[in-house]
Each structure stands twice: as structure tokens, then as C-alpha cells.
Amino acid sequence: MYKISTSPHMNSQQTTQTIMRDVIVALTPAMLVSLFMFGIQALIVLATSVASCVFFEYFFARRLKLKNTTSDLSAVVTGVLLALNLPATMPIWMTVIGAFMAIVVAKMAFGGIGKNIFNPALVGRVFLFISFPVQMTTWITPRFMDFFNIDATTAATPLNILKHLGAGEQLTTGYWDLFIGNIGGSMGETSVLAILLGLFWLLKQKIITWHIPVFYLGSFAVCMFLSEIVTGAPRFDVLAHLLSGGLMLGAVFMATDYTTSPMTKKGKIIFAVGCGVLTYIIRVFGSYPEGVSFAILIMNAFVPLIDKYCHQYVYGTGRK
């Protein structure tokens, strides 16, 4: 006998909580590297960001009479991502302000999880960068396994150095240091190795697909490669740019956010290429050496339009 029922006809064991739990697992290598490299300062920023995000979500859900969603771990993920986008020297009160902007303004004001237009962690980061540029661009030199990092000194990031490289000059930081994270920068963006481990876990658990990370990094690399071929300038070093700044962190963890990225494969590719090209434009022609946060937020605004024109066809009908 045939059973007649309404959709959905396929069920999954995944829930918001299990998805967020896997994202936290994927972020664990980056968190550990930040603790090893930047010490107790990184731990303070991380704990402050997570605790603030959970508190603001709980408090304002009650005030706005929305469902309490703190148990689904989405606020924890936002707190971790925000912290990993900040320098380890970030003052506590500024970190709290960033958490407020991420949760209250970018998430709860739109109705909570699944309804926000922009990535909450990136909104918090960009607000802090615009409001407190000095604190957001003060990087400390990593001191591996020196947990208390007592003698920390400030240092320029590879992206800042690349930005101002002249003819005949070369980046003094080696590719290996860029890969493992032995450089200054935001807490979670320095170690490409840690981010790749997280990417492997997300793909293995089928939390994300490969389309956004690959096309984001690929389109950016193509633009940089063409610039290097045409100009021959050392500041267009493709590999150095791929391993520097927040590009890897953004491509793997920020651009792939379910709510603020397209639903279809075609849409994801368009979105990712847009992110890659915008990141290239901002890094090369802008006054700011980084461009990942702004590129992703700009493309977040185009997601509804992309989804509108990249519909899937109804199976067996040929209609959208």
C-alpha cells in the first residue's frame, strides 16, 4: 500500500545543536593554537566573547519574548568566531561591545537565529575595527607555549608588510611560519594548518560543502596571480596572500554560514567568486591591507537576490 503524506519526506538526524557542536569541534584547533601562541590574553578574550554572546542572547530573547535559543550553541559559535577575529590584546570592555553588536544588533534585532541578514561575528568585528582601529590593529608577537606571554611585543602582520613592499623587496616571513601560525595577527587567523584541520572536519561531517571555500580562495588566487604576472611586483605574492590575514578563516568558517550564504550550489559559487574578487579589490586598491570581513558582509547583502535567481527545479516538473 502507498502512504500519502506531506513533505518533507526525508528526515535527518542533524539539529541546530549538533551542527553547532561540530563547528565548535572544527574551531578547536584554531582555539588551541591561539592559546599556545598568545597565552592567557587569548584565553581572556575568548572567555569574555563567548560569555558575553550567550548572556546577550539569553537576556534579549527574554526581553523580546523570543524563544530561548542559547541551548542550540549558536551563540557560543558566534562568540568563538568573534574572539578568533580579534587580537589577543583586545580590552575586555571592547570585546563585550563587539559581542553586543554581534548578538543584539546583527542577530536578535532581525528575529534570532536563521533570520539575520549579515554574519553576526563579522558585524561585531567590523564595528570594533571602525570604532577602535588602534586596538584592532595592535598585534603581539607569538611566543609558543609561553602561556603568560609576559614579555609580549607588538609586530606588523605579513599583510601590512606585503602592502608596502617595493620593487626587489621580499617578505621576510617564511611560508612555513605563515602556515603554522608563528606570526602576528588576529587570534584565529594566523594558523592555516589549524583552519585546514577544521575544514576537513566540517567536510567529513557534511556540515558544509567544498564549493564556497574552493571558489572563494580560487577566484582570489586567480586575481592575485594575474596581477603578479602583469606587474611582477612582489606584493602580489599569491601564496603569501593565501596564507596571510583572515582569508582562510573567512572562507572556511564565515562565508559558509548557513543563514547568510546561498542555498543552491550555483548560488554558492556566485557568492564565493564575489567574495574572492571583492577581497582582492580591497586588499590591492584599498587603504586597508585586509578585505575579508568587508567582502563577505557585502556579499551577504546580495544573498536574497542570488537565491531569487538561482532556484532549484522541482523534481520531475522542470519548473522552479
Summary of the structure (lengths in Angstrom):
residues: 320
radius of gyration: 20.2
end to end distance: 30.6
largest distance: 77.2
contacts: 1078
relative contact order: 0.12
helix: 61%
strand: 1%
